[in-house]
Amino acid sequence: MITDYHAKYYAYELTRQCAADGVDRLSQSLFDATVDLNPHQINAALFALNNPLNKGVILADEVGLGKTIEAGLVLCQYWAERKRQLLVICPASLRKQWAQELQDKFNLPSQILDANTWRQLKNQGVANPLNNHCISILSYHFAVRLEEELLIEPWHLVVMDEAHKLRNAYRPTNKMGQALKRALAGRQKLLLTATPLQNTLLELYGLSTILDDQLFGNEKSFRQNFMGNDGISQLKDRLKGFVKRTLRKQVLEYIRYTQRKAITVPFTPSHAEMQLYNGITAILERTDSYALPKRHRHLTGLILRKVLASSTHAVLSTLTTIKQRLEKLANDPIDETDIIAELIANDDLETDYLEELDSNREGESEQIIDKVQLGLEIAELNSLIGQAGQITDDSKAKALLIALNQGFAQMAAMDAPRKAVIFTESRRTQEYLYHYLAANNYADNLVTFSGTNNSPETTRIYQQWLAENQGSDKIAGSPQIDRRTALIDHFQHHADIMIATEAGAEGVNLQFCSLVINYDLPWNPQRVEQRIGRCHRYGQKFDVVVINFLNQSNYADQRVLELLTDKFHLFDGVFGASDDVLGSIESGLDFEKRIQGIYESCRTIEQIEAAFTQLQQDMEADINRQMQDTRQQLLDNFDEDIHDLLKLQLDQAEQRLDKISRWFWAVTQHQLKTYASFDPQYHRFHLQDNAIKEIPQGHYQLIGRNSHPTAHTHIYRLNHPLGEWVLEAAKNQPTPAARIYFDYAAHGAKISVLEPLLGQSGTLKLQRFSIEALERNEDHLLFAAETEDGKLLPAETAQKLMSVPASQCQQQSVLPSPQIENALTAAQHDLIKRVNSRNLAFFEEEVNKLDHWADDLKFGLEQSIKEIDQQIKDVRRNAKIAPTLAEKLSFQKQQQELERTRNKQRKELFDRQDEIDERREALIGQLESKLDQKLYAEDLFAISWHLLFSL
């Protein structure tokens, strides 16, 4: 029971760009997102959106608090405001996770760009893959390769995840940091990291230079100003403007964390398995072997050792691939086989190895082949392949059956779902385990998940899923994404066990599963944490049980498990690995290589013990305890009023979302009344015909926090093509002057300010007033109304009137009185004053930054001059007491040289002061140009109103 006038008002309210300093700014993204409303995430997103003049912020929440959600809210809001040149840069292992989160939680389209997809898009005729109507997701390494392409794109926002990788960007030798600084200079940035400060305060300086080179003076002045005993409080004040950190202890009131519990299942390899292990180890320990190509010896050896620890089935395949390469080498001494790429493809290994390969792809020159030695190695490989082929029973696979029984018993004790995800580093091992478990009473309860997902069984599941979800928004249209979604759905609803490779596990959310089995245990603790994090994450309702296997015949394997358990704390407790420990590992692959070195060089238990002890000591040295205390002083203190602020923002967000839901549903019913049949109880409708071009027919359900759309249902949201059509249609429909009869009883709730107006009539006018300043629009809807006897009503009362249903409407001439026009003019002036006051605060904040930057630089120069003055005094004093003429002359020469240096620095100080002042004036001029306001007023409608208790 709303009119075209209601619909137009609601549509403009739903699409207007709100002020940057309130929860309303986030209302569109919060409504469209399928995430819980966590107040700290709302607060962080508002912090990132607050000042349009700054060049970015750092969100530094402790691990597990959802920095990805915070960034997603910001990206979603930019998308809603039609600012769609958006970029995400992250570690390669997190690219799929980002794409999945943006799709699942925010309905945002994205593309993962790497060398292959870039080439494919170019071949398909896409002139600029970076401007492909979606969010681009790049790894750090690929972003560096695209420096020139990134530079010319007018990015609205760049998100950088795990940004601590750039903490040394201030150093000229840091190629990645320097390249990204050049490529993204001047762009708005959002940096995400749980460890903004690891070893030195200069890391904070390094991150600040990624955002803005003028947040601090330079490295030297930063050291002088902030790295002394009295610099912490001053630095803390400077960080408040661009660093936001939330602690886990602050959110315990509304986020429930579950525990991790570890189980270790021992096994002992058979005699045949040990013989095979020793034979392959002998190859790995040789310094010169055709089996391991010289240019990638360590990487090939690392892969072979990891496959060896996985399964005999995987080893058999890998040995065969290596033997085939040697047989080719016997006929052609030029080695053109990309053995690493082949091994990675065959076994679906983690993508980190490919990036290592990309950094060194030069081929080997023609080499002199020792045919006798080559023949011996081929024979040796044939012997090992024969040994592997004769092993039919895998000792660790037998232990897996025990592990599953123990794990499922734990699930039953907790009343948790009977679900287990088994991680392996090898696709060959995955195939073996699938058939092994199928033969051991799990035949109908298995699903596999890999980087390709193209086996006959996964294809059958995918085709069935497509049929079941035809016509719903679950189908994204990308076969790769849809196959992944189909397999996850199958695991959740039909299977007990998922066997996943490392490459396939990236970006998967498995909160419904709480049993993780590491069939192969990665040496990279970051990778282990990522595996467990698939299940032990926000939304998990049960404690997560993690099962690891222990080879009782291999002391090095035992020490690796001990290291990951006792030093990294990966398998027990609430949060898993600490930020400090994971953050201390610059490269997971380098860490793996270090462990590989222990396996290759240590022969005895004593040697292994000494090597792992040294590794732990080196790790302890990397974790700077003093810096932990400093970080706590700088970043971990929070305002006592933050708790009240978070609650207030949450309340405001919930109230706003309730309004948005009511308005959007009302406009939809009104605009689609001739196209759709509605089920108001469940906020569902069926779009019946194709009158609306390019909008699919079918069932739709309004997005909501408590709604659970069924199959064959489109999720209906503001940014859905149908939602956008509805809102544009409502905004563009004609609303000539008319008399409207409002039905107070039909509203169903008491509105105290309207009850005195029952039975009265009057005039109402709605105006859209836009202010463009600071490079963004800000829209306001202004109401003015009066009664028939000329009494001016408060704007809030007029707004409440438009929330009352009306079923009778007739056109008639309406002429708003001068009083109404004056009220609108006064409201405009009040808004301009408020906006100017807020923009002035932003302007002063930026000018303060400029002043601080200038002061930092001047202070650094002045300190240098003071140091030289002191040196001159020391030289003069020494000259006076010098016992010989020669020494006196020597001191005089030192004094003259120091005075020349001082005079040069004084001149430099004056020159730099002039330079600073010029740059400061130029920057102020730029800021002033952004303050120029453009005002726009549009009358939406004027009506004559009559408020009745009931029509």
Secondary structure as UniProt FT lines:
FT   HELIX           4..15
FT   TURN            20..21
FT   HELIX           23..26
FT   HELIX           27..32
FT   HELIX           39..49
FT   TURN            52..53
FT   STRAND          56..59
FT   TURN            63..64
FT   HELIX           67..80
FT   TURN            81..82
FT   STRAND          86..90
FT   HELIX           92..94
FT   HELIX           95..106
FT   STRAND          110..113
FT   HELIX           115..123
FT   TURN            124..125
FT   TURN            129..130
FT   STRAND          135..139
FT   HELIX           140..145
FT   HELIX           147..151
FT   STRAND          157..160
FT   TURN            161..162
FT   HELIX           163..166
FT   TURN            167..170
FT   TURN            172..173
FT   HELIX           175..183
FT   TURN            184..186
FT   STRAND          189..192
FT   HELIX           202..211
FT   TURN            213..214
FT   HELIX           219..226
FT   TURN            229..230
FT   HELIX           232..239
FT   TURN            240..242
FT   STRAND          243..244
FT   HELIX           248..250
FT   TURN            252..254
FT   STRAND          260..267
FT   HELIX           271..285
FT   TURN            290..291
FT   HELIX           294..296
FT   HELIX           297..310
FT   HELIX           312..331
FT   HELIX           339..347
FT   HELIX           352..358
FT   HELIX           371..390
FT   HELIX           395..414
FT   STRAND          420..424
FT   HELIX           427..437
FT   HELIX           438..442
FT   TURN            443..444
FT   STRAND          446..449
FT   HELIX           456..468
FT   TURN            469..471
FT   TURN            473..474
FT   HELIX           479..493
FT   STRAND          497..501
FT   TURN            502..507
FT   TURN            511..512
FT   STRAND          515..518
FT   HELIX           525..533
FT   TURN            534..535
FT   TURN            538..539
FT   STRAND          544..551
FT   TURN            552..553
FT   HELIX           555..562
FT   HELIX           563..567
FT   HELIX           579..583
FT   HELIX           588..601
FT   HELIX           605..622
FT   HELIX           625..635
FT   TURN            640..641
FT   HELIX           642..671
FT   TURN            672..675
FT   STRAND          676..679
FT   HELIX           680..682
FT   STRAND          684..687
FT   TURN            693..694
FT   STRAND          698..702
FT   TURN            705..706
FT   TURN            711..712
FT   STRAND          713..716
FT   TURN            718..719
FT   HELIX           721..732
FT   STRAND          738..743
FT   HELIX           744..747
FT   TURN            752..754
FT   HELIX           755..757
FT   TURN            758..759
FT   STRAND          761..773
FT   TURN            774..775
FT   STRAND          776..787
FT   TURN            788..789
FT   STRAND          792..793
FT   HELIX           795..801
FT   TURN            802..803
FT   STRAND          806..811
FT   HELIX           818..881
FT   HELIX           885..931
FT   STRAND          934..948
//
